């Protein structure tokens, strides 16, 4: 397995300096903003090792991969600059009418609250193993609650 390719990001005013090193070579580039710098890094990595389909690339900010990941995700998830509409508002799609539910239930919201916790899926007891001599789910013999009647 070849050594990983290392990408170092250095802020330079509003721009970012990107240095990609590996395979005995070093390439540099510049981009406005961290997201564009990450895209530029991908281009430089492709230029550095075009023959490899799968490459291990380590992105570093101040020598720290976690610091880069934190900064990159913050940039990706941050709100757009003032006076700039959000991406969804820039290209509105055609509105689809919602079909009513047959049982009279309210239709589900299309845009969930990002702060809301997702509803966990119901947990079913595991199916009996193929080599089991009993149709009971695992754990039922040891006092675990079961919705099935016990077989004696």
C-alpha positions in Angstrom: 0.0 0.0 0.0 1.5 3.3 -1.0 2.0 6.1 1.5 -0.9 8.5 1.9 -1.0 11.8 0.0 -0.9 14.8 2.4 -2.8 18.0 1.8 -1.9 21.1 3.9 -4.1 24.1 4.0 -2.8 27.5 5.1 -5.1 30.6 5.3 -3.8 33.6 3.4 -6.2 36.5 4.0 -9.5 35.5 2.3 -7.7 32.9 0.2 -6.3 29.5 1.1 -2.9 28.1 0.0 -3.0 24.4 -0.7 0.1 22.2 -0.8 -0.3 18.5 -1.9 2.7 16.3 -1.2 3.3 12.6 -1.9 4.8 10.1 -4.3 8.0 12.2 -4.3 6.4 15.3 -5.6 4.9 18.5 -4.2 2.2 20.6 -5.9 0.7 23.9 -4.8 -2.4 25.9 -5.5 -4.6 28.7 -4.2 -8.3 29.1 -3.9 -10.8 31.7 -2.5 -12.4 30.0 0.6 -11.9 26.7 2.2 -14.5 24.8 0.2 -12.9 25.9 -3.1 -9.5 25.0 -1.6 -10.8 21.5 -0.9 -11.9 21.2 -4.5 -8.6 22.5 -5.7 -6.8 19.9 -3.5 -8.8 17.2 -5.3 -7.6 18.5 -8.6 -4.0 18.5 -7.4 -4.3 15.0 -6.0 -5.6 13.8 -9.3 -2.7 15.5 -11.1 -0.2 13.9 -8.6 -1.5 10.3 -8.9 -3.8 10.0 -12.0 -3.1 6.3 -12.4 -4.5 5.3 -9.0 -8.2 4.7 -8.7 -8.1 4.6 -4.9 -5.9 7.0 -3.0 -5.5 7.7 0.7 -5.5 11.5 1.2 -5.0 13.2 4.5 -6.2 16.8 4.8 -4.5 18.9 7.4 -5.0 22.4 8.8 -2.2 23.5 11.1 -0.9 19.9 11.0 -4.2 18.5 12.4 -6.8 16.4 10.4 -9.5 17.0 13.0 -9.0 20.8 12.8 -9.3 20.6 9.0 -12.5 18.5 9.3 -14.0 20.9 11.8 -13.2 23.9 9.7 -14.4 22.3 6.5 -17.7 21.1 7.9 -18.3 24.5 9.5 -17.8 26.2 6.2 -20.0 23.7 4.4 -22.8 24.0 6.9 -22.7 27.7 7.7 -25.3 30.1 6.5 -24.7 32.0 3.2 -23.3 35.5 3.4 -25.8 38.3 4.0 -27.7 39.4 0.9 -27.1 36.0 -0.7 -30.1 33.7 -0.8 -29.8 30.2 0.4 -29.1 27.6 -2.3 -32.6 26.2 -2.1 -34.1 29.6 -2.7 -31.9 30.3 -5.8 -33.5 27.6 -7.9 -37.0 26.8 -6.7 -38.4 23.6 -8.1 -42.1 23.1 -9.1 -44.3 22.5 -6.1 -45.9 19.1 -5.9 -49.4 18.9 -4.4 -49.6 16.5 -1.5 -52.1 13.7 -1.8 -54.4 13.3 1.2 -53.9 10.3 3.4 -56.7 7.7 3.2 -57.2 7.4 6.9 -57.5 11.2 7.4 -54.1 11.5 9.0 -52.2 14.7 8.5 -49.5 14.7 5.7 -46.0 14.4 6.9 -43.8 17.6 6.8 -41.4 17.7 3.8 -38.8 19.7 5.6 -38.0 18.4 9.1 -36.6 20.6 11.8 -32.8 20.1 11.7 -32.7 20.4 15.5 -35.3 17.7 16.0 -34.1 14.2 16.9 -35.1 11.4 14.5 -37.7 8.9 15.6 -35.9 5.6 16.3 -37.0 2.6 14.3 -39.0 0.0 16.2 -36.8 -2.8 17.4 -37.9 -6.4 16.6 -36.6 -9.4 18.5 -34.1 -11.4 16.6 -35.3 -14.3 14.6 -34.5 -17.8 15.9 -31.3 -19.3 14.7 -31.4 -22.0 12.1 -29.6 -24.4 14.5 -31.9 -23.6 17.4 -34.2 -26.3 18.8 -36.7 -23.7 19.9 -38.8 -21.1 18.0 -38.1 -18.6 20.8 -36.0 -15.4 20.1 -32.6 -15.2 21.6 -32.7 -14.3 25.2 -36.2 -15.5 25.8 -35.0 -18.6 27.8 -33.1 -16.3 30.2 -36.0 -14.1 31.2 -35.9 -11.5 28.5 -39.4 -10.1 27.8 -41.1 -11.6 24.7 -44.4 -10.9 23.0 -44.6 -14.6 21.9 -46.1 -17.3 24.1 -43.4 -19.5 25.7 -43.0 -23.0 24.3 -42.3 -25.6 26.9 
